[in-house]
Amino acid sequence: MAGKVLTEFRREFHNSVNTAIVAAFGFLIALSWRDLITKYITKLSSLSSLNSQLISTAIITFISVLGIFITTKILSPKKEEAQAAEKK
């Protein structure tokens, strides 16, 4: 009984650590893309800095939402896997 609880704890711990590491890398990637897009939009547009920031924020938001949607679909457990986990 204790071995099963310990195994479950280790599995959940590793999943949490993996999620945190992936989130940290994702945050670094997002920051670098934000800087690139902001510089690119500012260079392309002759608009004021506020307008170019609004455009770059909209682009970053769109890319982020699309990325979240795609990763959620890819990484979400399949229905069969979820049902098998529930039976255990």
C-alpha positions in Angstrom: 0.0 0.0 0.0 2.7 2.5 1.0 4.7 1.5 -2.1 1.8 2.4 -4.4 1.3 5.8 -2.7 5.0 6.5 -3.0 5.0 5.6 -6.6 2.0 7.8 -7.3 3.6 10.7 -5.4 6.8 10.3 -7.4 4.9 10.3 -10.7 2.9 13.4 -9.8 6.1 15.1 -8.5 7.9 14.4 -11.8 4.9 15.6 -13.8 4.8 18.8 -11.8 8.6 19.4 -12.2 8.4 18.8 -15.9 5.5 21.2 -16.2 7.4 23.9 -14.3 10.5 23.4 -16.5 8.5 23.6 -19.7 6.7 26.7 -18.5 10.0 28.4 -17.7 11.4 27.7 -21.1 8.1 28.8 -22.7 8.3 32.0 -20.7 11.8 32.7 -22.0 10.8 32.0 -25.6 7.8 34.3 -25.2 10.0 37.1 -23.9 12.4 36.8 -26.8 9.6 36.7 -29.3 7.9 39.7 -27.7 11.1 41.8 -28.0 11.5 40.8 -31.7 8.0 41.5 -32.6 7.9 44.8 -30.8 11.2 46.0 -32.5 9.9 44.8 -35.9 6.5 46.5 -35.6 8.1 49.7 -34.4 10.5 49.7 -37.3 7.8 49.0 -39.8 5.3 51.4 -38.6 5.6 55.2 -38.6 2.8 55.3 -36.0 3.4 56.5 -32.5 5.0 54.2 -30.0 1.7 53.5 -28.3 0.1 52.3 -31.6 3.0 50.1 -32.5 2.9 48.6 -29.0 -0.8 47.9 -29.4 -0.2 46.1 -32.7 2.7 44.0 -31.3 0.6 43.1 -28.2 -2.3 42.0 -30.5 0.1 39.8 -32.5 1.7 38.3 -29.4 -1.7 37.6 -27.9 -2.9 35.9 -31.1 0.3 33.7 -31.4 0.1 32.8 -27.7 -3.6 31.8 -27.8 -2.9 29.7 -30.9 0.0 28.0 -29.2 -2.0 27.3 -26.1 -4.8 25.8 -28.2 -2.4 23.6 -30.2 -0.5 22.3 -27.2 -3.7 21.6 -25.3 -5.0 19.5 -28.1 -1.6 17.7 -28.5 -0.8 17.1 -24.9 -4.3 16.4 -23.5 -4.8 12.7 -22.7 -6.9 10.7 -25.1 -10.4 9.7 -24.0 -9.3 6.1 -23.8 -6.3 6.9 -21.6 -8.5 9.0 -19.3 -11.1 6.3 -19.0 -8.4 3.7 -18.3 -6.9 6.0 -15.6 -10.3 6.4 -14.0 -10.8 2.6 -13.7 -7.6 2.2 -11.8 
